[in-house]
Amino acid sequence: MSRHLISKNETLGSEIIVGWDNPINTYFCQWFYEEDLLDMIGESFSEYCNIEKFKSKLSSMGVELSEEIIETLEKDKDNSRPRTSLQNMINGIFN
């Protein structure tokens, strides 16, 4: 799993983290406030396996990704290890 900090507000104590979760084959975004997870997208198997769909969802929530972070996320996905047969089987059960 990759994790990249894309926004941090020291005054408000908030952070936004994005990344690629290979075992469940999805991009994800997490919103934190003072170390507490407030919200998350990308929790389901293959929910956001397409970067354009992920960008569109984040944009609708007021979060814009830089071209640099988009390239990094795509590299994270491309460079991830192939999922195991067990991961694929579990993915098939829940999809």
Order of alpha helices (4+ residues) and beta strands (2+ residues): beta-beta-beta-beta-alpha-alpha-alpha
